[in-house]
Amino acid sequence: MSKFIAKPAATLTGNLKVPGDKSISHRCIMLGSLANGTTEVSGFLQGADALATLSAFKQMGVKIERSGDKVRIHGVGLHGLKKPDTALNLGNSGTSMRLMAGILAAQDFDSELTGDASLSKRPMDRIITPLTQMGALIESNNGKPPLKIKGAQKLKGIEYHLPIASAQIKSCVLLAALYAQGKTCIIEPQTTRDHTERMLNGLGYELDMAANKICLSGGGKLKSAQFQVPSDISSAAFFMVAGCIAKHADITLEGVNINPTRTGVIDILQLMGANLTLSNKQEIGGELLADIRVKSSVLHGITIPTELVPLAIDEFPAIFIAASCAQGETHLNGAKELRVKESDRIQVMADGLDILGIKNQVLADGIKIQGGKFGKPSGIIQSAHDHRISMSFAIASLRCDYPLEIEGVENVATSFPDFVKLANTIGMNIAQIN
Ligand code: S3P
């Protein structure tokens, strides 16, 4: 098992560019493959998750050329995918499995989707239910992977009230709706990331969007396009927290995606008193970008507004570290979804905070964290093989007086392959031992 040894550091300086957005990289491959013509992508995330999507589409006969972060996809059109020879193994990637299930439910061939030990424990009934309503035939292991998807089913449009605020379910249904007869409408309980909608628009597909209702009629076509993937705010978040909690910090994160459905972490940190400023705002390919400057901050605990939860859903492990360094208590509710991410992020973070002597109370749908001082670690922190837990505790080392050991860090490569290198460039002191 790989581990990080993260030693204390006090000063962070410099500019850094974190890798491309994971959600957008997945969607570039999926929609580029289903478009007519050649789609060119730059800034593609070379992380294991996005690469799993890429190789799955290659296995379905799509010609995809990649050189570093540049990808050229020779789209085959909505009906041009071929039956893969084997099951499609999507590794650790829930986004790949949930979104691709929407596409595969509508193909005229059978397919099977599998994943690693963590993905095999994650709930898939949330997508099986609406897809089945649309006419799909999917077998699962009690609502968990592997998924066996029967081909040649005729899908029909549905009106679906999402029971959970989830962009993955929304996107899965939207992708199936491209093939369905008639109109599909999705009603969201809370706003979630809208990259699928933006990209479909960019590829010339008409969507009807009002408040939290998104409608789309099947039977259209996707045209090809060029995409420049902005830096992932979920990866930038670790350095936003790092900049806030380090004793002396002045760092700038360049060209970060600030799509308003993703900026919950900025709002939450600012509510906690973060010294964080945005500049150089621009729009590229339907997505908003900005440079984010972060300086050492005096943070205070807050009650996190529940409407911000889906807009910061992947950033809570890092936010919990900020809360541990804040004055007073931070209270999170309405975040039950954190329990079914790559790990149970409430419990696994609480266990790590216990090792560092930070008082916390685990709640069914959140946590209370009492800010304090990290003590001498009482053991090795277990990441439960969750990339975001590993990186969050690595950042915590900025406020520790002792080296921190974090075990099970190999999955950092799923979303942020150069994390250690970039962190050390700005002044951190992390070593990875394989
Ligand atoms: C994602 C949506 C979120 C997020 C995941 C990526 C996406 O999942 O946690 O990392 O790309 O649509 P949910 O939709 O399950 O909240």
Residues whose N, C-alpha, C, O or C-beta is under 5 A from the ligand:
A	BS01	S3P	S23 T95 A165 S166 A167 Q168 I169 I313 D314
